[in-house]
Amino acid sequence: MVIVDDHLALLALAGRLPELGLGPVATTYCFHYRIARAVSDSRRSGTLSRRLADPKAALERVMRPPADRLVVLDPRQSLHRAVAVADTERANLLLAELVGAAVHHGAAVRVTPENTGRGWPQIMAGAGVDFGNVMI
Amino acid sequence: MWRCMWRCMLTVVRRTNIYLTDAEQAGLDARAAAEGSTRSEVVRAIVDRELNLGSDADADLDDALGEVAAALAAHARLLSADDVDLHIS
C-alpha cells in the first residue's frame, strides 16, 4: 500500500494517478479533510468553480471515494503510532498521522514536492518509512 | 430473484467463498426475505455501499478533477497555511 498526499489523492480519485507500483492507494484523514475543504471552498473561487463544472458532484466524489481508487485510512487504527511520532518529533497532526499510518500499515509514502515539509525526509527515514516525491 | 438474475447478466461477477457466523447468515437471510432478494444480492449491496462502489464512474467528472487537481491542492495548502494541525511544516 502507498499513502499519498491530497494532490496525488485527487488524481487517484479521478483515475489519473500514474501507476506507482506500490499496491493500493490510500490517504490519511487529514489529507482527505484538506481535499474536501478545498473542493467545498472552491465555490468562492471563480476560477476553480468554473473549471469544476459540477462542484456538488465533485464534492460528493471526494467525500465518498470509491475504494477501488482511493482508500481513506481510519486514524483510530494508528493513533498510538501517531501519538508517539508527535511526542518524539514534535510533529503536527497532519505529519503525525501520516508517519503513524505508514508505520502501522507498513506502507510507503509518496507526496508532491510542494507538500514535503523541511524535516519530513529525515523523520520518515528515522521511522523506517519508504518515502519519496512524485513529480506531476 | 429476477432482479438478481438481471444484475448477474449485466455485471461481471466472480464466485468467492467467505466464512460467516450463524448470526451473520441469519441476518443476511432475513434482509433478503424482507427485500424479496437473495443473500448474494444483499452482500453485494452492503459491499458496494461500504466501499462507495455503487455508481458508475463519470468520465466528465474524472476529467474535471484531474485537470483541476493541482489548483485544488494549492487551494488546500492556502486554506491550511495558518492551521497548526494541518499545515505542511
gemmi code that builds the backbone of each chain (N, CA, C; Angstrom):
import gemmi

chains = {
    "A": [
        ("MET", (0.840, -1.193, 0.000), (0.000, 0.000, 0.000), (0.874, 1.241, 0.000)),
        ("VAL", (0.383, 2.305, -0.628), (1.088, 3.579, -0.623), (0.126, 4.663, -0.128)),
        ("ILE", (0.614, 5.484, 0.780), (-0.182, 6.589, 1.312), (0.269, 7.864, 0.604)),
        ("VAL", (-0.689, 8.610, 0.072), (-0.348, 9.780, -0.748), (-0.945, 11.054, -0.151)),
        ("ASP", (-0.424, 12.196, -0.621), (-0.925, 13.491, -0.157), (-2.216, 13.859, -0.886)),
        ("ASP", (-2.709, 15.063, -0.597), (-4.000, 15.457, -1.168), (-3.961, 15.609, -2.687)),
        ("HIS", (-2.863, 16.138, -3.206), (-2.747, 16.307, -4.655), (-2.809, 14.959, -5.373)),
        ("LEU", (-1.993, 14.012, -4.916), (-1.972, 12.689, -5.550), (-3.284, 11.947, -5.309)),
        ("ALA", (-3.894, 12.178, -4.139), (-5.186, 11.534, -3.851), (-6.261, 12.018, -4.820)),
        ("LEU", (-6.229, 13.307, -5.144), (-7.206, 13.835, -6.111), (-7.022, 13.177, -7.477)),
        ("LEU", (-5.773, 13.005, -7.879), (-5.514, 12.337, -9.159), (-5.974, 10.884, -9.110)),
        ("ALA", (-5.775, 10.230, -7.962), (-6.248, 8.850, -7.823), (-7.768, 8.788, -7.937)),
        ("LEU", (-8.433, 9.741, -7.284), (-9.898, 9.793, -7.351), (-10.390, 9.944, -8.782)),
        ("ALA", (-9.626, 10.699, -9.567), (-10.008, 10.949, -10.956), (-9.531, 9.839, -11.889)),
        ("GLY", (-8.854, 8.845, -11.331), (-8.311, 7.779, -12.164), (-7.153, 8.262, -13.017)),
        ("ARG", (-6.462, 9.322, -12.568), (-5.387, 9.932, -13.370), (-4.012, 9.813, -12.707)),
        ("LEU", (-3.912, 9.054, -11.621), (-2.620, 8.915, -10.940), (-1.759, 7.902, -11.689)),
        ("PRO", (-0.545, 8.288, -12.071), (0.335, 7.303, -12.721), (0.555, 6.097, -11.795)),
        ("GLU", (0.762, 4.939, -12.384), (0.990, 3.718, -11.594), (2.253, 3.884, -10.758)),
        ("LEU", (2.114, 3.735, -9.448), (3.257, 3.911, -8.551), (3.940, 2.577, -8.241)),
        ("GLY", (3.267, 1.486, -8.564), (3.858, 0.165, -8.355), (4.017, -0.217, -6.895)),
        ("LEU", (3.167, 0.373, -6.046), (3.289, 0.122, -4.603), (1.996, -0.427, -4.009)),
        ("GLY", (1.108, -0.921, -4.854), (-0.128, -1.512, -4.356), (-1.250, -0.494, -4.226)),
        ("PRO", (-2.272, -0.818, -3.413), (-3.441, 0.056, -3.274), (-3.045, 1.460, -2.823)),
        ("VAL", (-3.811, 2.449, -3.293), (-3.541, 3.852, -2.965), (-4.464, 4.291, -1.834)),
        ("ALA", (-3.856, 4.894, -0.818), (-4.630, 5.342, 0.353), (-4.194, 6.748, 0.728)),
        ("THR", (-5.005, 7.405, 1.535), (-4.608, 8.686, 2.096), (-5.078, 8.747, 3.545)),
        ("THR", (-4.614, 9.777, 4.235), (-4.973, 9.913, 5.649), (-6.226, 10.764, 5.797)),
        ("TYR", (-6.784, 10.728, 6.997), (-7.957, 11.562, 7.273), (-7.617, 13.042, 7.101)),
        ("CYS", (-6.435, 13.479, 7.559), (-6.077, 14.901, 7.460), (-5.993, 15.351, 6.006)),
        ("PHE", (-5.348, 14.559, 5.164), (-5.281, 14.934, 3.747), (-6.674, 14.870, 3.120)),
        ("HIS", (-7.476, 13.897, 3.511), (-8.841, 13.806, 2.993), (-9.635, 15.057, 3.381)),
        ("TYR", (-9.469, 15.490, 4.615), (-10.153, 16.697, 5.085), (-9.713, 17.908, 4.258)),
        ("ARG", (-8.407, 18.015, 3.996), (-7.896, 19.160, 3.225), (-8.497, 19.185, 1.822)),
        ("ILE", (-8.610, 18.011, 1.192), (-9.221, 17.947, -0.144), (-10.676, 18.388, -0.082)),
        ("ALA", (-11.421, 17.788, 0.845), (-12.859, 18.079, 0.933), (-13.086, 19.565, 1.197)),
        ("ARG", (-12.263, 20.141, 2.065), (-12.430, 21.561, 2.371), (-12.116, 22.423, 1.142)),
        ("ALA", (-11.081, 22.048, 0.406), (-10.710, 22.813, -0.786), (-11.813, 22.740, -1.839)),
        ("VAL", (-12.376, 21.553, -2.041), (-13.442, 21.419, -3.040), (-14.679, 22.180, -2.580)),
        ("SER", (-15.013, 22.050, -1.307), (-16.179, 22.768, -0.788), (-15.989, 24.272, -0.924)),
        ("ASP", (-14.784, 24.748, -0.668), (-14.496, 26.183, -0.715), (-14.316, 26.688, -2.142)),
        ("SER", (-14.231, 25.758, -3.114), (-13.968, 26.172, -4.492), (-15.091, 27.052, -5.037)),
        ("ARG", (-16.266, 26.973, -4.424), (-17.371, 27.817, -4.891), (-17.049, 29.294, -4.721)),
        ("ARG", (-16.145, 29.598, -3.776), (-15.765, 31.001, -3.552), (-14.723, 31.467, -4.561)),
        ("SER", (-14.106, 30.517, -5.239), (-13.091, 30.867, -6.221), (-13.692, 30.724, -7.612)),
        ("GLY", (-13.828, 31.854, -8.310), (-14.446, 31.824, -9.637), (-13.728, 30.884, -10.582)),
        ("THR", (-12.387, 30.918, -10.553), (-11.618, 30.088, -11.477), (-11.871, 28.607, -11.221)),
        ("LEU", (-11.787, 28.225, -9.938), (-11.971, 26.805, -9.594), (-13.385, 26.345, -9.904)),
        ("SER", (-14.371, 27.146, -9.534), (-15.758, 26.706, -9.736), (-16.089, 26.604, -11.221)),
        ("ARG", (-15.470, 27.468, -12.040), (-15.706, 27.371, -13.484), (-15.084, 26.094, -14.050)),
        ("ARG", (-13.907, 25.747, -13.513), (-13.224, 24.562, -14.040), (-13.870, 23.273, -13.538)),
        ("LEU", (-14.472, 23.337, -12.346), (-15.235, 22.184, -11.847), (-16.681, 22.383, -12.293)),
        ("ALA", (-17.039, 21.779, -13.397), (-18.358, 22.045, -13.976), (-19.486, 21.752, -13.000)),
        ("ASP", (-19.331, 20.713, -12.198), (-20.377, 20.325, -11.243), (-19.739, 20.172, -9.858)),
        ("PRO", (-19.555, 21.298, -9.133), (-18.891, 21.236, -7.828), (-19.577, 20.308, -6.829)),
        ("LYS", (-20.910, 20.209, -6.917), (-21.633, 19.339, -5.990), (-21.256, 17.873, -6.221)),
        ("ALA", (-21.203, 17.488, -7.486), (-20.815, 16.100, -7.809), (-19.354, 15.858, -7.426)),
        ("ALA", (-18.519, 16.874, -7.626), (-17.104, 16.729, -7.265), (-16.961, 16.534, -5.758)),
        ("LEU", (-17.711, 17.309, -4.998), (-17.630, 17.183, -3.539), (-18.127, 15.812, -3.087)),
        ("GLU", (-19.186, 15.333, -3.730), (-19.717, 14.007, -3.375), (-18.679, 12.921, -3.661)),
        ("ARG", (-17.984, 13.045, -4.799), (-16.954, 12.060, -5.144), (-15.825, 12.092, -4.116)),
        ("VAL", (-15.458, 13.323, -3.716), (-14.360, 13.466, -2.753), (-14.780, 12.957, -1.374)),
        ("MET", (-16.000, 13.231, -0.997), (-16.483, 12.794, 0.322), (-16.583, 11.278, 0.425)),
        ("ARG", (-16.968, 10.646, -0.677), (-17.185, 9.196, -0.662), (-16.357, 8.555, -1.784)),
        ("PRO", (-15.051, 8.494, -1.594), (-14.205, 7.978, -2.678), (-14.420, 6.486, -2.914)),
        ("PRO", (-14.548, 6.078, -4.180), (-14.647, 4.640, -4.470), (-13.370, 3.941, -4.001)),
        ("ALA", (-13.528, 2.894, -3.217), (-12.364, 2.246, -2.585), (-11.442, 1.576, -3.588)),
        ("ASP", (-11.943, 1.313, -4.793), (-11.034, 0.720, -5.783), (-10.088, 1.768, -6.357)),
        ("ARG", (-10.341, 3.053, -6.041), (-9.424, 4.113, -6.486), (-8.634, 4.707, -5.316)),
        ("LEU", (-9.327, 4.927, -4.200), (-8.660, 5.585, -3.071), (-9.295, 5.119, -1.766)),
        ("VAL", (-8.457, 4.673, -0.847), (-8.923, 4.273, 0.484), (-8.545, 5.373, 1.475)),
        ("VAL", (-9.502, 5.788, 2.304), (-9.189, 6.732, 3.373), (-8.991, 5.921, 4.652)),
        ("LEU", (-7.793, 6.011, 5.217), (-7.444, 5.194, 6.379), (-8.123, 5.719, 7.639)),
        ("ASP", (-8.560, 4.795, 8.461), (-9.183, 5.160, 9.738), (-8.074, 5.570, 10.713)),
        ("PRO", (-8.065, 6.831, 11.164), (-6.960, 7.286, 12.038), (-6.925, 6.583, 13.390)),
        ("ARG", (-8.024, 5.982, 13.784), (-8.053, 5.321, 15.096), (-7.131, 4.113, 15.127)),
        ("GLN", (-6.969, 3.465, 13.952), (-6.138, 2.257, 13.912), (-4.675, 2.556, 14.246)),
        ("SER", (-4.205, 3.731, 13.855), (-2.780, 4.053, 14.037), (-2.571, 5.164, 15.054)),
        ("LEU", (-3.563, 5.408, 15.882), (-3.495, 6.531, 16.830), (-2.276, 6.423, 17.749)),
        ("HIS", (-1.987, 5.215, 18.249), (-0.858, 5.083, 19.175), (0.459, 5.413, 18.492)),
        ("ARG", (0.586, 5.060, 17.218), (1.811, 5.386, 16.473), (1.898, 6.891, 16.226)),
        ("ALA", (0.764, 7.500, 15.897), (0.751, 8.940, 15.625), (1.135, 9.731, 16.878)),
        ("VAL", (0.627, 9.315, 18.010), (0.946, 9.996, 19.271), (2.439, 9.867, 19.569)),
        ("ALA", (3.009, 8.703, 19.301), (4.444, 8.506, 19.539), (5.268, 9.436, 18.650)),
        ("VAL", (4.848, 9.589, 17.381), (5.567, 10.488, 16.461), (5.451, 11.929, 16.943)),
        ("ALA", (4.263, 12.319, 17.371), (4.076, 13.694, 17.870), (4.949, 13.939, 19.097)),
        ("ASP", (5.075, 12.927, 19.934), (5.897, 13.045, 21.151), (7.373, 13.229, 20.818)),
        ("THR", (7.868, 12.362, 19.935), (9.308, 12.339, 19.691), (9.757, 13.394, 18.690)),
        ("GLU", (8.899, 13.728, 17.715), (9.317, 14.640, 16.646), (8.667, 16.013, 16.746)),
        ("ARG", (7.809, 16.213, 17.738), (7.036, 17.451, 17.849), (6.310, 17.752, 16.527)),
        ("ALA", (5.752, 16.687, 15.941), (5.055, 16.810, 14.661), (3.633, 17.308, 14.875)),
        ("ASN", (3.103, 18.032, 13.885), (1.694, 18.423, 13.976), (0.813, 17.225, 13.601)),
        ("LEU", (-0.490, 17.427, 13.670), (-1.432, 16.317, 13.461), (-1.263, 15.694, 12.078)),
        ("LEU", (-1.126, 16.540, 11.035), (-1.004, 16.041, 9.663), (0.181, 15.085, 9.524)),
        ("LEU", (1.341, 15.512, 10.022), (2.554, 14.697, 9.888), (2.522, 13.480, 10.816)),
        ("ALA", (2.043, 13.689, 12.038), (1.993, 12.574, 12.986), (1.081, 11.462, 12.472)),
        ("GLU", (-0.066, 11.852, 11.912), (-0.984, 10.835, 11.385), (-0.361, 10.123, 10.182)),
        ("LEU", (0.319, 10.904, 9.320), (0.926, 10.329, 8.115), (2.009, 9.309, 8.476)),
        ("VAL", (2.920, 9.694, 9.348), (4.005, 8.775, 9.727), (3.433, 7.584, 10.506)),
        ("GLY", (2.530, 7.881, 11.445), (1.931, 6.816, 12.245), (1.212, 5.785, 11.384)),
        ("ALA", (0.470, 6.268, 10.378), (-0.263, 5.346, 9.499), (0.705, 4.517, 8.667)),
        ("ALA", (1.767, 5.161, 8.171), (2.737, 4.429, 7.347), (3.406, 3.322, 8.160)),
        ("VAL", (3.776, 3.646, 9.400), (4.422, 2.642, 10.251), (3.435, 1.522, 10.587)),
        ("HIS", (2.226, 1.907, 10.979), (1.223, 0.916, 11.400), (0.877, -0.055, 10.260)),
        ("HIS", (0.725, 0.494, 9.057), (0.290, -0.344, 7.931), (1.462, -0.905, 7.127)),
        ("GLY", (2.678, -0.508, 7.482), (3.834, -0.937, 6.690), (3.761, -0.407, 5.271)),
        ("ALA", (3.282, 0.826, 5.131), (3.043, 1.400, 3.807), (4.147, 2.382, 3.423)),
        ("ALA", (4.306, 2.558, 2.114), (5.188, 3.610, 1.604), (4.417, 4.936, 1.620)),
        ("VAL", (5.155, 6.040, 1.533), (4.539, 7.372, 1.459), (5.089, 8.077, 0.226)),
        ("ARG", (4.177, 8.634, -0.573), (4.575, 9.427, -1.729), (3.787, 10.750, -1.699)),
        ("VAL", (4.509, 11.847, -1.838), (3.875, 13.168, -1.836), (4.483, 13.998, -2.957)),
        ("THR", (3.821, 15.091, -3.291), (4.367, 16.028, -4.270), (5.416, 16.899, -3.575)),
        ("PRO", (6.378, 17.438, -4.321), (7.407, 18.275, -3.689), (6.815, 19.451, -2.915)),
        ("GLU", (5.708, 20.013, -3.426), (5.091, 21.163, -2.754), (4.541, 20.790, -1.379)),
        ("ASN", (4.271, 19.513, -1.169), (3.719, 19.052, 0.111), (4.758, 18.292, 0.939)),
        ("THR", (6.014, 18.629, 0.749), (7.072, 17.984, 1.532), (7.618, 18.989, 2.543)),
        ("GLY", (7.406, 18.705, 3.809), (7.927, 19.593, 4.843), (9.441, 19.491, 4.941)),
        ("ARG", (10.038, 20.512, 5.575), (11.507, 20.586, 5.640), (12.136, 19.335, 6.251)),
        ("GLY", (11.601, 18.890, 7.393), (12.231, 17.761, 8.075), (11.624, 16.406, 7.754)),
        ("TRP", (10.704, 16.375, 6.797), (9.995, 15.128, 6.548), (10.896, 13.964, 6.131)),
        ("PRO", (11.823, 14.166, 5.196), (12.636, 13.007, 4.783), (13.381, 12.370, 5.961)),
        ("GLN", (13.911, 13.211, 6.854), (14.653, 12.673, 7.996), (13.723, 11.948, 8.965)),
        ("ILE", (12.561, 12.536, 9.205), (11.604, 11.911, 10.131), (11.116, 10.570, 9.574)),
        ("MET", (10.833, 10.544, 8.278), (10.374, 9.297, 7.641), (11.472, 8.237, 7.711)),
        ("ALA", (12.698, 8.668, 7.420), (13.814, 7.713, 7.452), (13.996, 7.166, 8.861)),
        ("GLY", (13.869, 8.046, 9.864), (14.012, 7.618, 11.246), (12.960, 6.601, 11.660)),
        ("ALA", (11.784, 6.713, 11.047), (10.683, 5.791, 11.359), (10.723, 4.545, 10.480)),
        ("GLY", (11.689, 4.508, 9.560), (11.795, 3.345, 8.675), (10.762, 3.319, 7.566)),
        ("VAL", (10.274, 4.506, 7.185), (9.230, 4.590, 6.158), (9.862, 4.838, 4.790)),
        ("ASP", (9.406, 4.079, 3.799), (9.813, 4.275, 2.400), (9.114, 5.552, 1.914)),
        ("PHE", (9.911, 6.638, 1.792), (9.334, 7.949, 1.499), (9.913, 8.494, 0.201)),
        ("GLY", (9.094, 9.155, -0.577), (9.599, 9.749, -1.803), (8.655, 10.764, -2.383)),
        ("ASN", (9.183, 11.540, -3.335), (8.379, 12.545, -4.036), (7.901, 11.990, -5.366)),
        ("VAL", (6.761, 12.466, -5.798), (6.253, 12.179, -7.138), (6.103, 13.514, -7.850)),
        ("MET", (6.786, 13.660, -8.969), (6.683, 14.890, -9.762), (5.497, 14.748, -10.708)),
        ("ILE", (4.599, 15.693, -10.664), (3.433, 15.677, -11.558), (3.578, 16.781, -12.596)),
    ],
    "B": [
        ("MET", (-35.508, -12.326, -7.136), (-34.796, -13.346, -7.914), (-34.480, -12.852, -9.323)),
        ("TRP", (-35.537, -12.278, -10.028), (-35.320, -11.791, -11.394), (-34.335, -10.625, -11.402)),
        ("ARG", (-34.449, -9.754, -10.320), (-33.551, -8.608, -10.225), (-32.103, -9.092, -10.143)),
        ("CYS", (-31.914, -10.138, -9.325), (-30.576, -10.701, -9.161), (-30.074, -11.274, -10.487)),
        ("MET", (-30.963, -11.992, -11.188), (-30.547, -12.598, -12.453), (-30.167, -11.526, -13.464)),
        ("TRP", (-30.976, -10.431, -13.506), (-30.663, -9.342, -14.423), (-29.306, -8.751, -14.096)),
        ("ARG", (-29.063, -8.511, -12.776), (-27.796, -7.902, -12.380), (-26.629, -8.820, -12.758)),
        ("CYS", (-26.803, -10.112, -12.494), (-25.730, -11.048, -12.806), (-25.463, -11.103, -14.307)),
        ("MET", (-26.525, -10.890, -15.111), (-26.362, -10.915, -16.556), (-25.685, -9.637, -17.045)),
        ("LEU", (-25.944, -8.500, -16.354), (-25.437, -7.218, -16.824), (-24.086, -6.873, -16.227)),
        ("THR", (-23.736, -7.485, -15.096), (-22.488, -7.170, -14.418), (-21.644, -8.428, -14.312)),
        ("VAL", (-20.359, -8.275, -14.578), (-19.471, -9.433, -14.428), (-19.278, -9.682, -12.934)),
        ("VAL", (-19.623, -10.859, -12.477), (-19.419, -11.214, -11.077), (-18.584, -12.481, -11.015)),
        ("ARG", (-17.830, -12.597, -9.942), (-16.983, -13.787, -9.770), (-17.358, -14.468, -8.469)),
        ("ARG", (-17.355, -15.779, -8.527), (-17.694, -16.550, -7.340), (-16.570, -16.442, -6.311)),
        ("THR", (-16.944, -16.254, -5.036), (-15.968, -16.237, -3.963), (-16.571, -16.905, -2.743)),
        ("ASN", (-15.736, -17.427, -1.893), (-16.221, -18.088, -0.678), (-15.778, -17.319, 0.546)),
        ("ILE", (-16.702, -17.049, 1.446), (-16.346, -16.406, 2.708), (-17.010, -17.176, 3.848)),
        ("TYR", (-16.393, -17.089, 5.006), (-16.954, -17.746, 6.190), (-17.781, -16.727, 6.975)),
        ("LEU", (-19.017, -17.089, 7.285), (-19.909, -16.223, 8.060), (-20.407, -16.979, 9.283)),
        ("THR", (-20.654, -16.226, 10.355), (-21.227, -16.846, 11.549), (-22.710, -17.146, 11.308)),
        ("ASP", (-23.292, -17.942, 12.183), (-24.730, -18.240, 12.069), (-25.542, -16.957, 12.132)),
        ("ALA", (-25.144, -16.065, 13.039), (-25.896, -14.815, 13.191), (-25.817, -13.972, 11.922)),
        ("GLU", (-24.619, -13.934, 11.309), (-24.462, -13.143, 10.073), (-25.306, -13.730, 8.939)),
        ("GLN", (-25.295, -15.053, 8.828), (-26.100, -15.681, 7.774), (-27.585, -15.457, 8.023)),
        ("ALA", (-27.989, -15.568, 9.286), (-29.406, -15.353, 9.609), (-29.818, -13.921, 9.310)),
        ("GLY", (-28.927, -12.982, 9.615), (-29.226, -11.581, 9.335), (-29.347, -11.317, 7.849)),
        ("LEU", (-28.426, -11.888, 7.072), (-28.493, -11.707, 5.618), (-29.770, -12.323, 5.048)),
        ("ASP", (-30.123, -13.511, 5.534), (-31.322, -14.180, 5.022), (-32.584, -13.401, 5.379)),
        ("ALA", (-32.601, -12.832, 6.586), (-33.769, -12.047, 6.993), (-33.906, -10.817, 6.110)),
        ("ARG", (-32.789, -10.122, 5.845), (-32.821, -8.934, 4.977), (-33.256, -9.326, 3.568)),
        ("ALA", (-32.716, -10.430, 3.064), (-33.064, -10.874, 1.712), (-34.546, -11.202, 1.608)),
        ("ALA", (-35.078, -11.878, 2.635), (-36.500, -12.235, 2.609), (-37.362, -10.983, 2.652)),
        ("ALA", (-36.969, -10.017, 3.460), (-37.738, -8.785, 3.589), (-37.737, -7.987, 2.289)),
        ("GLU", (-36.626, -8.067, 1.540), (-36.496, -7.264, 0.318), (-36.845, -8.055, -0.939)),
        ("GLY", (-37.231, -9.326, -0.776), (-37.507, -10.160, -1.945), (-36.257, -10.363, -2.778)),
        ("SER", (-35.134, -10.470, -2.105), (-33.855, -10.551, -2.790), (-33.164, -11.871, -2.443)),
        ("THR", (-31.879, -11.930, -2.653), (-31.121, -13.133, -2.304), (-29.986, -12.745, -1.365)),
        ("ARG", (-29.414, -13.758, -0.724), (-28.284, -13.499, 0.179), (-27.126, -12.833, -0.587)),
        ("SER", (-26.853, -13.329, -1.785), (-25.746, -12.750, -2.572), (-26.011, -11.297, -2.917)),
        ("GLU", (-27.256, -11.010, -3.306), (-27.595, -9.629, -3.677), (-27.446, -8.698, -2.478)),
        ("VAL", (-27.844, -9.169, -1.311), (-27.709, -8.349, -0.097), (-26.238, -8.105, 0.218)),
        ("VAL", (-25.426, -9.140, 0.105), (-23.982, -8.977, 0.381), (-23.372, -7.971, -0.593)),
        ("ARG", (-23.710, -8.083, -1.898), (-23.145, -7.150, -2.882), (-23.568, -5.714, -2.583)),
        ("ALA", (-24.833, -5.534, -2.195), (-25.307, -4.173, -1.882), (-24.552, -3.595, -0.686)),
        ("ILE", (-24.319, -4.418, 0.329), (-23.591, -3.947, 1.518), (-22.148, -3.590, 1.146)),
        ("VAL", (-21.516, -4.445, 0.349), (-20.124, -4.177, -0.060), (-20.053, -2.893, -0.886)),
        ("ASP", (-20.979, -2.737, -1.839), (-20.983, -1.525, -2.673), (-21.153, -0.271, -1.824)),
        ("ARG", (-22.069, -0.361, -0.863), (-22.343, 0.807, -0.017), (-21.112, 1.137, 0.837)),
        ("GLU", (-20.498, 0.121, 1.439), (-19.351, 0.348, 2.320), (-18.147, 0.895, 1.550)),
        ("LEU", (-17.968, 0.428, 0.317), (-16.793, 0.815, -0.466), (-17.101, 1.899, -1.499)),
        ("ASN", (-18.309, 2.467, -1.443), (-18.703, 3.543, -2.368), (-18.556, 3.131, -3.823)),
        ("LEU", (-18.981, 1.927, -4.135), (-18.811, 1.418, -5.492), (-20.120, 1.391, -6.269)),
        ("GLY", (-21.155, 1.968, -5.687), (-22.488, 1.812, -6.271), (-22.691, 2.468, -7.622)),
        ("SER", (-22.049, 3.644, -7.832), (-22.333, 4.364, -9.069), (-21.206, 4.177, -10.074)),
        ("ASP", (-21.563, 4.212, -11.328), (-20.562, 4.082, -12.383), (-19.682, 5.327, -12.427)),
        ("ALA", (-18.454, 5.143, -12.843), (-17.536, 6.278, -12.948), (-18.066, 7.279, -13.975)),
        ("ASP", (-17.912, 8.569, -13.656), (-18.354, 9.648, -14.524), (-17.108, 10.209, -15.207)),
        ("ALA", (-16.980, 9.949, -16.495), (-15.757, 10.349, -17.211), (-15.575, 11.857, -17.207)),
        ("ASP", (-16.671, 12.619, -17.331), (-16.551, 14.084, -17.329), (-16.044, 14.583, -15.979)),
        ("LEU", (-16.568, 13.984, -14.905), (-16.116, 14.376, -13.563), (-14.651, 13.980, -13.350)),
        ("ASP", (-14.273, 12.808, -13.851), (-12.868, 12.391, -13.770), (-11.967, 13.405, -14.474)),
        ("ASP", (-12.372, 13.822, -15.675), (-11.570, 14.795, -16.432), (-11.447, 16.104, -15.653)),
        ("ALA", (-12.576, 16.579, -15.117), (-12.573, 17.864, -14.406), (-11.679, 17.788, -13.167)),
        ("LEU", (-11.811, 16.716, -12.400), (-10.993, 16.579, -11.175), (-9.517, 16.433, -11.519)),
        ("GLY", (-9.226, 15.683, -12.563), (-7.843, 15.503, -12.974), (-7.204, 16.807, -13.406)),
        ("GLU", (-7.967, 17.626, -14.152), (-7.417, 18.888, -14.654), (-7.230, 19.927, -13.562)),
        ("VAL", (-8.078, 19.867, -12.535), (-8.049, 20.909, -11.507), (-7.330, 20.440, -10.234)),
        ("ALA", (-6.772, 19.227, -10.273), (-6.158, 18.655, -9.060), (-5.059, 19.542, -8.498)),
        ("ALA", (-4.173, 20.035, -9.361), (-3.055, 20.866, -8.879), (-3.583, 22.160, -8.252)),
        ("ALA", (-4.586, 22.763, -8.896), (-5.151, 24.008, -8.364), (-5.857, 23.758, -7.030)),
        ("LEU", (-6.553, 22.636, -6.930), (-7.225, 22.311, -5.661), (-6.212, 22.033, -4.559)),
        ("ALA", (-5.116, 21.350, -4.903), (-4.070, 21.079, -3.911), (-3.453, 22.387, -3.426)),
        ("ALA", (-3.244, 23.325, -4.350), (-2.705, 24.633, -3.961), (-3.711, 25.372, -3.066)),
        ("HIS", (-4.984, 25.239, -3.400), (-6.026, 25.868, -2.581), (-6.062, 25.237, -1.183)),
        ("ALA", (-5.872, 23.927, -1.120), (-5.842, 23.239, 0.183), (-4.669, 23.737, 1.023)),
        ("ARG", (-3.512, 23.937, 0.386), (-2.349, 24.476, 1.119), (-2.635, 25.868, 1.640)),
        ("LEU", (-3.285, 26.666, 0.823), (-3.614, 28.041, 1.227), (-4.567, 28.025, 2.423)),
        ("LEU", (-5.589, 27.194, 2.349), (-6.585, 27.129, 3.428), (-5.971, 26.605, 4.734)),
        ("SER", (-4.947, 25.758, 4.607), (-4.348, 25.133, 5.792), (-3.107, 25.871, 6.299)),
        ("ALA", (-2.721, 26.926, 5.598), (-1.443, 27.591, 5.898), (-1.350, 28.053, 7.352)),
        ("ASP", (-2.456, 28.523, 7.908), (-2.425, 29.046, 9.274), (-3.007, 28.070, 10.285)),
        ("ASP", (-3.221, 26.834, 9.857), (-3.813, 25.825, 10.739), (-2.677, 24.990, 11.350)),
        ("VAL", (-2.500, 25.075, 12.655), (-1.358, 24.394, 13.290), (-1.432, 22.880, 13.106)),
        ("ASP", (-2.632, 22.344, 12.964), (-2.766, 20.885, 12.827), (-2.558, 20.407, 11.400)),
        ("LEU", (-2.862, 21.242, 10.414), (-2.953, 20.755, 9.035), (-1.949, 21.347, 8.069)),
        ("HIS", (-1.119, 22.289, 8.498), (-0.204, 22.889, 7.529), (1.028, 21.992, 7.322)),
        ("ILE", (1.668, 22.192, 6.167), (2.909, 21.475, 5.861), (4.052, 22.279, 6.469)),
        ("SER", (4.832, 21.658, 7.361), (5.901, 22.426, 8.008), (7.225, 21.690, 7.858)),
    ],
}
model = gemmi.Model(1)
for chain_id, residues in chains.items():
    chain = gemmi.Chain(chain_id)
    for i, (resn, *xyz) in enumerate(residues, 1):
        res = gemmi.Residue()
        res.name, res.seqid = resn, gemmi.SeqId(i, " ")
        for name, pos in zip(("N", "CA", "C"), xyz):
            atom = gemmi.Atom()
            atom.name, atom.element = name, gemmi.Element(name[0])
            atom.pos, atom.b_iso = gemmi.Position(*pos), 0.0
            res.add_atom(atom)
        chain.add_residue(res)
    model.add_chain(chain)
structure = gemmi.Structure()
structure.add_model(model)
structure.setup_entities()
